[in-house]
């Protein structure tokens, strides 16, 4: 994972295995400064595993009272950073 001088956050070739079971293979995500990037897919396609490998899931196990505060913080920060 790297962020370059253009404000581009690049996650390239993430792989995850549990023994012989390949969970992620060559996962690739790019996010740009000033944008919020979503990762979409069906259940079981490895979205949660990808986030566990890379920037954590900001809304997992968060009390509902903090949910709105975190979302507001993300909106503030997206002007200067790429957010996935």
PDB file with SEQRES, HELIX, SHEET and CRYST1 records, atoms N, CA, C and O in Angstrom:
SEQRES   1 A   84  UNK UNK UNK UNK UNK UNK UNK UNK UNK UNK UNK UNK UNK          
SEQRES   2 A   84  UNK UNK UNK UNK UNK UNK UNK UNK UNK UNK UNK UNK UNK          
SEQRES   3 A   84  UNK UNK UNK UNK UNK UNK UNK UNK UNK UNK UNK UNK UNK          
SEQRES   4 A   84  UNK UNK UNK UNK UNK UNK UNK UNK UNK UNK UNK UNK UNK          
SEQRES   5 A   84  UNK UNK UNK UNK UNK UNK UNK UNK UNK UNK UNK UNK UNK          
SEQRES   6 A   84  UNK UNK UNK UNK UNK UNK UNK UNK UNK UNK UNK UNK UNK          
SEQRES   7 A   84  UNK UNK UNK UNK UNK UNK                                      
HELIX    1 AA1 UNK A   47  UNK A   53  1                                   7    
HELIX    2 AA2 UNK A   64  UNK A   77  1                                  14    
SHEET    1 AA1 3 UNK A   2  UNK A   3  0                                        
SHEET    2 AA1 3 UNK A   8  UNK A  18 -1                                        
SHEET    3 AA1 3 UNK A  21  UNK A  32 -1                                        
CRYST1    1.000    1.000    1.000  90.00  90.00  90.00 P 1           1          
ATOM      1  N   UNK A   1       0.854  -1.157   0.000  1.00  0.00           N  
ATOM      2  CA  UNK A   1       0.000   0.000   0.000  1.00  0.00           C  
ATOM      3  C   UNK A   1       0.899   1.219   0.000  1.00  0.00           C  
ATOM      4  O   UNK A   1       1.864   1.283   0.763  1.00  0.00           O  
ATOM      5  N   UNK A   2       0.590   2.191  -0.854  1.00  0.00           N  
ATOM      6  CA  UNK A   2       1.400   3.392  -0.915  1.00  0.00           C  
ATOM      7  C   UNK A   2       0.535   4.574  -1.315  1.00  0.00           C  
ATOM      8  O   UNK A   2      -0.485   4.412  -1.985  1.00  0.00           O  
ATOM      9  N   UNK A   3       0.950   5.766  -0.900  1.00  0.00           N  
ATOM     10  CA  UNK A   3       0.305   6.988  -1.354  1.00  0.00           C  
ATOM     11  C   UNK A   3       1.376   7.811  -2.037  1.00  0.00           C  
ATOM     12  O   UNK A   3       2.411   8.097  -1.436  1.00  0.00           O  
ATOM     13  N   UNK A   4       1.144   8.200  -3.292  1.00  0.00           N  
ATOM     14  CA  UNK A   4       2.157   8.949  -4.015  1.00  0.00           C  
ATOM     15  C   UNK A   4       1.889  10.449  -3.960  1.00  0.00           C  
ATOM     16  O   UNK A   4       0.933  10.888  -3.320  1.00  0.00           O  
ATOM     17  N   UNK A   5       2.723  11.227  -4.623  1.00  0.00           N  
ATOM     18  CA  UNK A   5       2.643  12.686  -4.566  1.00  0.00           C  
ATOM     19  C   UNK A   5       1.367  13.236  -5.179  1.00  0.00           C  
ATOM     20  O   UNK A   5       1.020  14.386  -4.911  1.00  0.00           O  
ATOM     21  N   UNK A   6       0.665  12.476  -5.977  1.00  0.00           N  
ATOM     22  CA  UNK A   6      -0.587  12.921  -6.584  1.00  0.00           C  
ATOM     23  C   UNK A   6      -1.797  12.639  -5.706  1.00  0.00           C  
ATOM     24  O   UNK A   6      -2.931  12.879  -6.121  1.00  0.00           O  
ATOM     25  N   UNK A   7      -1.573  12.136  -4.502  1.00  0.00           N  
ATOM     26  CA  UNK A   7      -2.683  11.832  -3.609  1.00  0.00           C  
ATOM     27  C   UNK A   7      -3.423  10.566  -3.981  1.00  0.00           C  
ATOM     28  O   UNK A   7      -4.600  10.418  -3.652  1.00  0.00           O  
ATOM     29  N   UNK A   8      -2.757   9.656  -4.660  1.00  0.00           N  
ATOM     30  CA  UNK A   8      -3.356   8.392  -5.073  1.00  0.00           C  
ATOM     31  C   UNK A   8      -2.931   7.302  -4.097  1.00  0.00           C  
ATOM     32  O   UNK A   8      -1.737   7.091  -3.881  1.00  0.00           O  
ATOM     33  N   UNK A   9      -3.903   6.610  -3.507  1.00  0.00           N  
ATOM     34  CA  UNK A   9      -3.628   5.494  -2.612  1.00  0.00           C  
ATOM     35  C   UNK A   9      -3.792   4.217  -3.421  1.00  0.00           C  
ATOM     36  O   UNK A   9      -4.855   3.964  -3.988  1.00  0.00           O  
ATOM     37  N   UNK A  10      -2.741   3.418  -3.472  1.00  0.00           N  
ATOM     38  CA  UNK A  10      -2.731   2.218  -4.294  1.00  0.00           C  
ATOM     39  C   UNK A  10      -2.530   0.986  -3.422  1.00  0.00           C  
ATOM     40  O   UNK A  10      -1.565   0.894  -2.663  1.00  0.00           O  
ATOM     41  N   UNK A  11      -3.450   0.053  -3.542  1.00  0.00           N  
ATOM     42  CA  UNK A  11      -3.324  -1.255  -2.897  1.00  0.00           C  
ATOM     43  C   UNK A  11      -3.186  -2.250  -4.037  1.00  0.00           C  
ATOM     44  O   UNK A  11      -4.102  -2.415  -4.843  1.00  0.00           O  
ATOM     45  N   UNK A  12      -2.044  -2.909  -4.100  1.00  0.00           N  
ATOM     46  CA  UNK A  12      -1.720  -3.703  -5.284  1.00  0.00           C  
ATOM     47  C   UNK A  12      -1.317  -5.121  -4.896  1.00  0.00           C  
ATOM     48  O   UNK A  12      -0.454  -5.319  -4.041  1.00  0.00           O  
ATOM     49  N   UNK A  13      -1.938  -6.086  -5.520  1.00  0.00           N  
ATOM     50  CA  UNK A  13      -1.585  -7.502  -5.398  1.00  0.00           C  
ATOM     51  C   UNK A  13      -1.678  -8.047  -3.976  1.00  0.00           C  
ATOM     52  O   UNK A  13      -0.795  -8.782  -3.532  1.00  0.00           O  
ATOM     53  N   UNK A  14      -2.745  -7.690  -3.263  1.00  0.00           N  
ATOM     54  CA  UNK A  14      -2.959  -8.235  -1.919  1.00  0.00           C  
ATOM     55  C   UNK A  14      -3.384  -9.686  -2.058  1.00  0.00           C  
ATOM     56  O   UNK A  14      -4.286 -10.015  -2.829  1.00  0.00           O  
ATOM     57  N   UNK A  15      -2.722 -10.545  -1.302  1.00  0.00           N  
ATOM     58  CA  UNK A  15      -3.058 -11.964  -1.303  1.00  0.00           C  
ATOM     59  C   UNK A  15      -3.226 -12.444   0.126  1.00  0.00           C  
ATOM     60  O   UNK A  15      -2.516 -11.996   1.026  1.00  0.00           O  
ATOM     61  N   UNK A  16      -4.170 -13.358   0.334  1.00  0.00           N  
ATOM     62  CA  UNK A  16      -4.407 -13.925   1.655  1.00  0.00           C  
ATOM     63  C   UNK A  16      -4.748 -15.394   1.498  1.00  0.00           C  
ATOM     64  O   UNK A  16      -5.594 -15.771   0.687  1.00  0.00           O  
ATOM     65  N   UNK A  17      -4.072 -16.215   2.289  1.00  0.00           N  
ATOM     66  CA  UNK A  17      -4.307 -17.668   2.285  1.00  0.00           C  
ATOM     67  C   UNK A  17      -4.515 -18.155   3.710  1.00  0.00           C  
ATOM     68  O   UNK A  17      -3.945 -17.623   4.663  1.00  0.00           O  
ATOM     69  N   UNK A  18      -5.330 -19.158   3.825  1.00  0.00           N  
ATOM     70  CA  UNK A  18      -5.460 -19.917   5.060  1.00  0.00           C  
ATOM     71  C   UNK A  18      -5.106 -21.345   4.689  1.00  0.00           C  
ATOM     72  O   UNK A  18      -5.952 -22.100   4.210  1.00  0.00           O  
ATOM     73  N   UNK A  19      -3.859 -21.708   4.911  1.00  0.00           N  
ATOM     74  CA  UNK A  19      -3.381 -23.012   4.464  1.00  0.00           C  
ATOM     75  C   UNK A  19      -3.388 -23.074   2.954  1.00  0.00           C  
ATOM     76  O   UNK A  19      -2.784 -22.227   2.296  1.00  0.00           O  
ATOM     77  N   UNK A  20      -4.065 -24.067   2.393  1.00  0.00           N  
ATOM     78  CA  UNK A  20      -4.166 -24.200   0.940  1.00  0.00           C  
ATOM     79  C   UNK A  20      -5.326 -23.401   0.347  1.00  0.00           C  
ATOM     80  O   UNK A  20      -5.460 -23.311  -0.873  1.00  0.00           O  
ATOM     81  N   UNK A  21      -6.164 -22.819   1.212  1.00  0.00           N  
ATOM     82  CA  UNK A  21      -7.336 -22.074   0.763  1.00  0.00           C  
ATOM     83  C   UNK A  21      -6.959 -20.626   0.443  1.00  0.00           C  
ATOM     84  O   UNK A  21      -6.606 -19.866   1.345  1.00  0.00           O  
ATOM     85  N   UNK A  22      -7.030 -20.243  -0.827  1.00  0.00           N  
ATOM     86  CA  UNK A  22      -6.730 -18.874  -1.251  1.00  0.00           C  
ATOM     87  C   UNK A  22      -7.993 -18.045  -1.076  1.00  0.00           C  
ATOM     88  O   UNK A  22      -9.013 -18.307  -1.714  1.00  0.00           O  
ATOM     89  N   UNK A  23      -7.916 -17.025  -0.190  1.00  0.00           N  
ATOM     90  CA  UNK A  23      -9.063 -16.169   0.086  1.00  0.00           C  
ATOM     91  C   UNK A  23      -9.034 -14.939  -0.815  1.00  0.00           C  
ATOM     92  O   UNK A  23     -10.064 -14.538  -1.358  1.00  0.00           O  
ATOM     93  N   UNK A  24      -7.868 -14.349  -0.971  1.00  0.00           N  
ATOM     94  CA  UNK A  24      -7.678 -13.207  -1.870  1.00  0.00           C  
ATOM     95  C   UNK A  24      -6.507 -13.505  -2.786  1.00  0.00           C  
ATOM     96  O   UNK A  24      -5.490 -14.053  -2.361  1.00  0.00           O  
ATOM     97  N   UNK A  25      -6.664 -13.138  -4.045  1.00  0.00           N  
ATOM     98  CA  UNK A  25      -5.576 -13.323  -4.991  1.00  0.00           C  
ATOM     99  C   UNK A  25      -5.516 -12.092  -5.893  1.00  0.00           C  
ATOM    100  O   UNK A  25      -6.458 -11.802  -6.631  1.00  0.00           O  
ATOM    101  N   UNK A  26      -4.407 -11.381  -5.822  1.00  0.00           N  
ATOM    102  CA  UNK A  26      -4.171 -10.206  -6.657  1.00  0.00           C  
ATOM    103  C   UNK A  26      -5.247  -9.134  -6.519  1.00  0.00           C  
ATOM    104  O   UNK A  26      -5.696  -8.570  -7.517  1.00  0.00           O  
ATOM    105  N   UNK A  27      -5.662  -8.852  -5.281  1.00  0.00           N  
ATOM    106  CA  UNK A  27      -6.640  -7.785  -5.042  1.00  0.00           C  
ATOM    107  C   UNK A  27      -5.973  -6.443  -5.301  1.00  0.00           C  
ATOM    108  O   UNK A  27      -4.826  -6.219  -4.913  1.00  0.00           O  
ATOM    109  N   UNK A  28      -6.707  -5.551  -5.966  1.00  0.00           N  
ATOM    110  CA  UNK A  28      -6.156  -4.279  -6.397  1.00  0.00           C  
ATOM    111  C   UNK A  28      -7.222  -3.205  -6.201  1.00  0.00           C  
ATOM    112  O   UNK A  28      -8.342  -3.351  -6.691  1.00  0.00           O  
ATOM    113  N   UNK A  29      -6.886  -2.122  -5.487  1.00  0.00           N  
ATOM    114  CA  UNK A  29      -7.810  -1.008  -5.255  1.00  0.00           C  
ATOM    115  C   UNK A  29      -7.028   0.290  -5.374  1.00  0.00           C  
ATOM    116  O   UNK A  29      -5.895   0.382  -4.900  1.00  0.00           O  
ATOM    117  N   UNK A  30      -7.627   1.290  -6.002  1.00  0.00           N  
ATOM    118  CA  UNK A  30      -7.021   2.616  -6.090  1.00  0.00           C  
ATOM    119  C   UNK A  30      -8.020   3.636  -5.584  1.00  0.00           C  
ATOM    120  O   UNK A  30      -9.200   3.588  -5.934  1.00  0.00           O  
ATOM    121  N   UNK A  31      -7.549   4.559  -4.762  1.00  0.00           N  
ATOM    122  CA  UNK A  31      -8.373   5.654  -4.269  1.00  0.00           C  
ATOM    123  C   UNK A  31      -7.608   6.952  -4.493  1.00  0.00           C  
ATOM    124  O   UNK A  31      -6.378   6.976  -4.432  1.00  0.00           O  
ATOM    125  N   UNK A  32      -8.334   8.020  -4.749  1.00  0.00           N  
ATOM    126  CA  UNK A  32      -7.715   9.309  -5.037  1.00  0.00           C  
ATOM    127  C   UNK A  32      -8.100  10.343  -3.995  1.00  0.00           C  
ATOM    128  O   UNK A  32      -9.184  10.282  -3.414  1.00  0.00           O  
ATOM    129  N   UNK A  33      -7.206  11.292  -3.764  1.00  0.00           N  
ATOM    130  CA  UNK A  33      -7.465  12.382  -2.829  1.00  0.00           C  
ATOM    131  C   UNK A  33      -8.759  13.085  -3.216  1.00  0.00           C  
ATOM    132  O   UNK A  33      -8.993  13.388  -4.386  1.00  0.00           O  
ATOM    133  N   UNK A  34      -9.596  13.338  -2.212  1.00  0.00           N  
ATOM    134  CA  UNK A  34     -10.852  14.027  -2.453  1.00  0.00           C  
ATOM    135  C   UNK A  34     -12.010  13.121  -2.816  1.00  0.00           C  
ATOM    136  O   UNK A  34     -13.107  13.604  -3.097  1.00  0.00           O  
ATOM    137  N   UNK A  35     -11.788  11.814  -2.813  1.00  0.00           N  
ATOM    138  CA  UNK A  35     -12.837  10.849  -3.140  1.00  0.00           C  
ATOM    139  C   UNK A  35     -12.986   9.826  -2.039  1.00  0.00           C  
ATOM    140  O   UNK A  35     -12.034   9.532  -1.316  1.00  0.00           O  
ATOM    141  N   UNK A  36     -14.182   9.285  -1.912  1.00  0.00           N  
ATOM    142  CA  UNK A  36     -14.425   8.141  -1.043  1.00  0.00           C  
ATOM    143  C   UNK A  36     -14.661   6.958  -1.963  1.00  0.00           C  
ATOM    144  O   UNK A  36     -15.552   7.001  -2.811  1.00  0.00           O  
ATOM    145  N   UNK A  37     -13.874   5.903  -1.806  1.00  0.00           N  
ATOM    146  CA  UNK A  37     -13.953   4.727  -2.665  1.00  0.00           C  
ATOM    147  C   UNK A  37     -14.632   3.592  -1.910  1.00  0.00           C  
ATOM    148  O   UNK A  37     -14.249   3.279  -0.783  1.00  0.00           O  
ATOM    149  N   UNK A  38     -15.622   2.985  -2.515  1.00  0.00           N  
ATOM    150  CA  UNK A  38     -16.313   1.851  -1.910  1.00  0.00           C  
ATOM    151  C   UNK A  38     -15.855   0.548  -2.530  1.00  0.00           C  
ATOM    152  O   UNK A  38     -15.469   0.511  -3.698  1.00  0.00           O  
ATOM    153  N   UNK A  39     -15.898  -0.512  -1.757  1.00  0.00           N  
ATOM    154  CA  UNK A  39     -15.576  -1.847  -2.256  1.00  0.00           C  
ATOM    155  C   UNK A  39     -16.862  -2.658  -2.183  1.00  0.00           C  
ATOM    156  O   UNK A  39     -17.404  -2.893  -1.103  1.00  0.00           O  
ATOM    157  N   UNK A  40     -17.339  -3.080  -3.342  1.00  0.00           N  
ATOM    158  CA  UNK A  40     -18.612  -3.786  -3.434  1.00  0.00           C  
ATOM    159  C   UNK A  40     -18.395  -5.218  -3.910  1.00  0.00           C  
ATOM    160  O   UNK A  40     -17.439  -5.513  -4.627  1.00  0.00           O  
ATOM    161  N   UNK A  41     -19.291  -6.090  -3.501  1.00  0.00           N  
ATOM    162  CA  UNK A  41     -19.240  -7.474  -3.956  1.00  0.00           C  
ATOM    163  C   UNK A  41     -20.208  -8.333  -3.174  1.00  0.00           C  
ATOM    164  O   UNK A  41     -20.698  -7.940  -2.116  1.00  0.00           O  
ATOM    165  N   UNK A  42     -20.471  -9.484  -3.695  1.00  0.00           N  
ATOM    166  CA  UNK A  42     -21.371 -10.430  -3.029  1.00  0.00           C  
ATOM    167  C   UNK A  42     -20.767 -10.930  -1.725  1.00  0.00           C  
ATOM    168  O   UNK A  42     -19.570 -10.778  -1.481  1.00  0.00           O  
ATOM    169  N   UNK A  43     -21.601 -11.522  -0.901  1.00  0.00           N  
ATOM    170  CA  UNK A  43     -21.123 -12.160   0.329  1.00  0.00           C  
ATOM    171  C   UNK A  43     -20.095 -13.229  -0.027  1.00  0.00           C  
ATOM    172  O   UNK A  43     -20.273 -14.006  -0.966  1.00  0.00           O  
ATOM    173  N   UNK A  44     -19.018 -13.244   0.748  1.00  0.00           N  
ATOM    174  CA  UNK A  44     -18.017 -14.281   0.565  1.00  0.00           C  
ATOM    175  C   UNK A  44     -16.982 -13.987  -0.505  1.00  0.00           C  
ATOM    176  O   UNK A  44     -16.197 -14.870  -0.852  1.00  0.00           O  
ATOM    177  N   UNK A  45     -16.956 -12.767  -1.042  1.00  0.00           N  
ATOM    178  CA  UNK A  45     -15.978 -12.458  -2.088  1.00  0.00           C  
ATOM    179  C   UNK A  45     -14.677 -11.888  -1.540  1.00  0.00           C  
ATOM    180  O   UNK A  45     -13.756 -11.630  -2.315  1.00  0.00           O  
ATOM    181  N   UNK A  46     -14.570 -11.684  -0.231  1.00  0.00           N  
ATOM    182  CA  UNK A  46     -13.306 -11.279   0.361  1.00  0.00           C  
ATOM    183  C   UNK A  46     -13.189  -9.810   0.753  1.00  0.00           C  
ATOM    184  O   UNK A  46     -12.090  -9.341   1.049  1.00  0.00           O  
ATOM    185  N   UNK A  47     -14.304  -9.074   0.762  1.00  0.00           N  
ATOM    186  CA  UNK A  47     -14.246  -7.651   1.131  1.00  0.00           C  
ATOM    187  C   UNK A  47     -13.714  -7.469   2.547  1.00  0.00           C  
ATOM    188  O   UNK A  47     -12.793  -6.678   2.750  1.00  0.00           O  
ATOM    189  N   UNK A  48     -14.241  -8.145   3.491  1.00  0.00           N  
ATOM    190  CA  UNK A  48     -13.798  -8.021   4.885  1.00  0.00           C  
ATOM    191  C   UNK A  48     -12.364  -8.478   5.048  1.00  0.00           C  
ATOM    192  O   UNK A  48     -11.599  -7.867   5.793  1.00  0.00           O  
ATOM    193  N   UNK A  49     -11.996  -9.532   4.369  1.00  0.00           N  
ATOM    194  CA  UNK A  49     -10.610 -10.009   4.430  1.00  0.00           C  
ATOM    195  C   UNK A  49      -9.660  -8.965   3.863  1.00  0.00           C  
ATOM    196  O   UNK A  49      -8.571  -8.763   4.401  1.00  0.00           O  
ATOM    197  N   UNK A  50     -10.058  -8.301   2.783  1.00  0.00           N  
ATOM    198  CA  UNK A  50      -9.232  -7.248   2.202  1.00  0.00           C  
ATOM    199  C   UNK A  50      -9.001  -6.136   3.216  1.00  0.00           C  
ATOM    200  O   UNK A  50      -7.869  -5.684   3.389  1.00  0.00           O  
ATOM    201  N   UNK A  51     -10.059  -5.689   3.889  1.00  0.00           N  
ATOM    202  CA  UNK A  51      -9.911  -4.619   4.869  1.00  0.00           C  
ATOM    203  C   UNK A  51      -9.093  -5.057   6.078  1.00  0.00           C  
ATOM    204  O   UNK A  51      -8.378  -4.248   6.670  1.00  0.00           O  
ATOM    205  N   UNK A  52      -9.192  -6.302   6.440  1.00  0.00           N  
ATOM    206  CA  UNK A  52      -8.364  -6.789   7.549  1.00  0.00           C  
ATOM    207  C   UNK A  52      -6.890  -6.813   7.163  1.00  0.00           C  
ATOM    208  O   UNK A  52      -6.017  -6.652   8.017  1.00  0.00           O  
ATOM    209  N   UNK A  53      -6.613  -7.012   5.876  1.00  0.00           N  
ATOM    210  CA  UNK A  53      -5.227  -7.013   5.400  1.00  0.00           C  
ATOM    211  C   UNK A  53      -4.646  -5.609   5.334  1.00  0.00           C  
ATOM    212  O   UNK A  53      -3.470  -5.414   5.641  1.00  0.00           O  
ATOM    213  N   UNK A  54      -5.489  -4.584   4.921  1.00  0.00           N  
ATOM    214  CA  UNK A  54      -4.980  -3.246   4.715  1.00  0.00           C  
ATOM    215  C   UNK A  54      -5.331  -2.311   5.825  1.00  0.00           C  
ATOM    216  O   UNK A  54      -4.937  -2.766   6.899  1.00  0.00           O  
ATOM    217  N   UNK A  55      -6.331  -0.412   6.009  1.00  0.00           N  
ATOM    218  CA  UNK A  55      -6.760   0.807   6.662  1.00  0.00           C  
ATOM    219  C   UNK A  55      -7.875   0.571   7.590  1.00  0.00           C  
ATOM    220  O   UNK A  55      -8.516   1.551   7.969  1.00  0.00           O  
ATOM    221  N   UNK A  56      -8.381  -1.338   8.259  1.00  0.00           N  
ATOM    222  CA  UNK A  56      -9.400  -1.677   9.219  1.00  0.00           C  
ATOM    223  C   UNK A  56     -10.755  -1.180   8.711  1.00  0.00           C  
ATOM    224  O   UNK A  56     -10.817  -0.287   7.867  1.00  0.00           O  
ATOM    225  N   UNK A  57     -11.852  -1.770   9.236  1.00  0.00           N  
ATOM    226  CA  UNK A  57     -13.201  -1.348   8.883  1.00  0.00           C  
ATOM    227  C   UNK A  57     -13.669  -0.353   9.936  1.00  0.00           C  
ATOM    228  O   UNK A  57     -13.875  -0.733  11.089  1.00  0.00           O  
ATOM    229  N   UNK A  58     -13.838   0.907   9.568  1.00  0.00           N  
ATOM    230  CA  UNK A  58     -14.134   1.925  10.571  1.00  0.00           C  
ATOM    231  C   UNK A  58     -15.480   1.772  11.257  1.00  0.00           C  
ATOM    232  O   UNK A  58     -15.671   2.321  12.342  1.00  0.00           O  
ATOM    233  N   UNK A  59     -16.419   1.046  10.665  1.00  0.00           N  
ATOM    234  CA  UNK A  59     -17.741   0.952  11.265  1.00  0.00           C  
ATOM    235  C   UNK A  59     -18.027  -0.391  11.930  1.00  0.00           C  
ATOM    236  O   UNK A  59     -19.109  -0.587  12.483  1.00  0.00           O  
ATOM    237  N   UNK A  60     -17.063  -1.324  11.881  1.00  0.00           N  
ATOM    238  CA  UNK A  60     -17.329  -2.603  12.527  1.00  0.00           C  
ATOM    239  C   UNK A  60     -17.189  -2.449  14.039  1.00  0.00           C  
ATOM    240  O   UNK A  60     -16.225  -1.861  14.530  1.00  0.00           O  
ATOM    241  N   UNK A  61     -18.127  -2.966  14.737  1.00  0.00           N  
ATOM    242  CA  UNK A  61     -18.144  -2.953  16.207  1.00  0.00           C  
ATOM    243  C   UNK A  61     -18.132  -1.549  16.804  1.00  0.00           C  
ATOM    244  O   UNK A  61     -17.625  -1.355  17.909  1.00  0.00           O  
ATOM    245  N   UNK A  62     -18.681  -0.571  16.092  1.00  0.00           N  
ATOM    246  CA  UNK A  62     -18.767   0.792  16.591  1.00  0.00           C  
ATOM    247  C   UNK A  62     -20.181   1.027  17.119  1.00  0.00           C  
ATOM    248  O   UNK A  62     -21.166   0.672  16.473  1.00  0.00           O  
ATOM    249  N   UNK A  63     -20.262   1.626  18.295  1.00  0.00           N  
ATOM    250  CA  UNK A  63     -21.566   1.961  18.856  1.00  0.00           C  
ATOM    251  C   UNK A  63     -22.264   2.960  17.934  1.00  0.00           C  
ATOM    252  O   UNK A  63     -21.614   3.844  17.377  1.00  0.00           O  
ATOM    253  N   UNK A  64     -23.585   2.826  17.770  1.00  0.00           N  
ATOM    254  CA  UNK A  64     -24.314   3.717  16.860  1.00  0.00           C  
ATOM    255  C   UNK A  64     -24.110   5.206  17.135  1.00  0.00           C  
ATOM    256  O   UNK A  64     -24.170   6.018  16.211  1.00  0.00           O  
ATOM    257  N   UNK A  65     -23.875   5.569  18.379  1.00  0.00           N  
ATOM    258  CA  UNK A  65     -23.690   6.983  18.718  1.00  0.00           C  
ATOM    259  C   UNK A  65     -22.453   7.580  18.045  1.00  0.00           C  
ATOM    260  O   UNK A  65     -22.406   8.780  17.773  1.00  0.00           O  
ATOM    261  N   UNK A  66     -21.458   6.741  17.780  1.00  0.00           N  
ATOM    262  CA  UNK A  66     -20.227   7.222  17.151  1.00  0.00           C  
ATOM    263  C   UNK A  66     -20.267   7.147  15.632  1.00  0.00           C  
ATOM    264  O   UNK A  66     -19.434   7.755  14.960  1.00  0.00           O  
ATOM    265  N   UNK A  67     -21.216   6.416  15.090  1.00  0.00           N  
ATOM    266  CA  UNK A  67     -21.320   6.232  13.646  1.00  0.00           C  
ATOM    267  C   UNK A  67     -21.383   7.579  12.917  1.00  0.00           C  
ATOM    268  O   UNK A  67     -20.636   7.795  11.962  1.00  0.00           O  
ATOM    269  N   UNK A  68     -22.253   8.472  13.348  1.00  0.00           N  
ATOM    270  CA  UNK A  68     -22.406   9.777  12.694  1.00  0.00           C  
ATOM    271  C   UNK A  68     -21.132  10.612  12.809  1.00  0.00           C  
ATOM    272  O   UNK A  68     -20.760  11.303  11.860  1.00  0.00           O  
ATOM    273  N   UNK A  69     -20.467  10.556  13.949  1.00  0.00           N  
ATOM    274  CA  UNK A  69     -19.230  11.310  14.136  1.00  0.00           C  
ATOM    275  C   UNK A  69     -18.133  10.818  13.193  1.00  0.00           C  
ATOM    276  O   UNK A  69     -17.387  11.619  12.628  1.00  0.00           O  
ATOM    277  N   UNK A  70     -18.040   9.509  13.027  1.00  0.00           N  
ATOM    278  CA  UNK A  70     -17.028   8.944  12.138  1.00  0.00           C  
ATOM    279  C   UNK A  70     -17.323   9.323  10.691  1.00  0.00           C  
ATOM    280  O   UNK A  70     -16.415   9.679   9.941  1.00  0.00           O  
ATOM    281  N   UNK A  71     -18.588   9.248  10.303  1.00  0.00           N  
ATOM    282  CA  UNK A  71     -18.953   9.626   8.934  1.00  0.00           C  
ATOM    283  C   UNK A  71     -18.627  11.097   8.664  1.00  0.00           C  
ATOM    284  O   UNK A  71     -18.151  11.434   7.580  1.00  0.00           O  
ATOM    285  N   UNK A  72     -18.876  11.965   9.631  1.00  0.00           N  
ATOM    286  CA  UNK A  72     -18.550  13.388   9.466  1.00  0.00           C  
ATOM    287  C   UNK A  72     -17.040  13.587   9.334  1.00  0.00           C  
ATOM    288  O   UNK A  72     -16.586  14.392   8.522  1.00  0.00           O  
ATOM    289  N   UNK A  73     -16.274  12.860  10.125  1.00  0.00           N  
ATOM    290  CA  UNK A  73     -14.818  12.942  10.059  1.00  0.00           C  
ATOM    291  C   UNK A  73     -14.309  12.508   8.680  1.00  0.00           C  
ATOM    292  O   UNK A  73     -13.410  13.133   8.118  1.00  0.00           O  
ATOM    293  N   UNK A  74     -14.888  11.441   8.146  1.00  0.00           N  
ATOM    294  CA  UNK A  74     -14.496  10.976   6.820  1.00  0.00           C  
ATOM    295  C   UNK A  74     -14.776  12.051   5.776  1.00  0.00           C  
ATOM    296  O   UNK A  74     -13.945  12.293   4.900  1.00  0.00           O  
ATOM    297  N   UNK A  75     -15.929  12.693   5.859  1.00  0.00           N  
ATOM    298  CA  UNK A  75     -16.255  13.748   4.909  1.00  0.00           C  
ATOM    299  C   UNK A  75     -15.269  14.909   4.996  1.00  0.00           C  
ATOM    300  O   UNK A  75     -14.906  15.488   3.972  1.00  0.00           O  
ATOM    301  N   UNK A  76     -14.834  15.252   6.204  1.00  0.00           N  
ATOM    302  CA  UNK A  76     -13.849  16.308   6.380  1.00  0.00           C  
ATOM    303  C   UNK A  76     -12.505  15.923   5.779  1.00  0.00           C  
ATOM    304  O   UNK A  76     -11.867  16.728   5.101  1.00  0.00           O  
ATOM    305  N   UNK A  77     -12.080  14.695   6.027  1.00  0.00           N  
ATOM    306  CA  UNK A  77     -10.754  14.247   5.630  1.00  0.00           C  
ATOM    307  C   UNK A  77     -10.637  13.942   4.144  1.00  0.00           C  
ATOM    308  O   UNK A  77      -9.530  13.961   3.605  1.00  0.00           O  
ATOM    309  N   UNK A  78     -11.741  13.662   3.469  1.00  0.00           N  
ATOM    310  CA  UNK A  78     -11.649  13.238   2.069  1.00  0.00           C  
ATOM    311  C   UNK A  78     -11.116  14.334   1.160  1.00  0.00           C  
ATOM    312  O   UNK A  78     -10.647  14.037   0.061  1.00  0.00           O  
ATOM    313  N   UNK A  79     -11.174  15.587   1.585  1.00  0.00           N  
ATOM    314  CA  UNK A  79     -10.638  16.673   0.761  1.00  0.00           C  
ATOM    315  C   UNK A  79      -9.108  16.587   0.636  1.00  0.00           C  
ATOM    316  O   UNK A  79      -8.536  17.061  -0.346  1.00  0.00           O  
ATOM    317  N   UNK A  80      -8.456  15.987   1.626  1.00  0.00           N  
ATOM    318  CA  UNK A  80      -6.994  15.927   1.652  1.00  0.00           C  
ATOM    319  C   UNK A  80      -6.438  14.530   1.479  1.00  0.00           C  
ATOM    320  O   UNK A  80      -5.228  14.372   1.316  1.00  0.00           O  
ATOM    321  N   UNK A  81      -7.278  13.514   1.510  1.00  0.00           N  
ATOM    322  CA  UNK A  81      -6.804  12.127   1.507  1.00  0.00           C  
ATOM    323  C   UNK A  81      -7.699  11.254   0.668  1.00  0.00           C  
ATOM    324  O   UNK A  81      -8.863  11.588   0.446  1.00  0.00           O  
ATOM    325  N   UNK A  82      -7.180  10.151   0.203  1.00  0.00           N  
ATOM    326  CA  UNK A  82      -8.011   9.117  -0.402  1.00  0.00           C  
ATOM    327  C   UNK A  82      -8.499   8.204   0.700  1.00  0.00           C  
ATOM    328  O   UNK A  82      -7.719   7.802   1.564  1.00  0.00           O  
ATOM    329  N   UNK A  83      -9.767   7.874   0.684  1.00  0.00           N  
ATOM    330  CA  UNK A  83     -10.351   7.047   1.739  1.00  0.00           C  
ATOM    331  C   UNK A  83     -11.022   5.845   1.112  1.00  0.00           C  
ATOM    332  O   UNK A  83     -11.804   5.975   0.170  1.00  0.00           O  
ATOM    333  N   UNK A  84     -10.712   4.678   1.639  1.00  0.00           N  
ATOM    334  CA  UNK A  84     -11.354   3.450   1.156  1.00  0.00           C  
ATOM    335  C   UNK A  84     -12.199   2.910   2.275  1.00  0.00           C  
ATOM    336  O   UNK A  84     -12.846   1.875   2.117  1.00  0.00           O  
TER     337      UNK A  84                                                      
END                                                                             
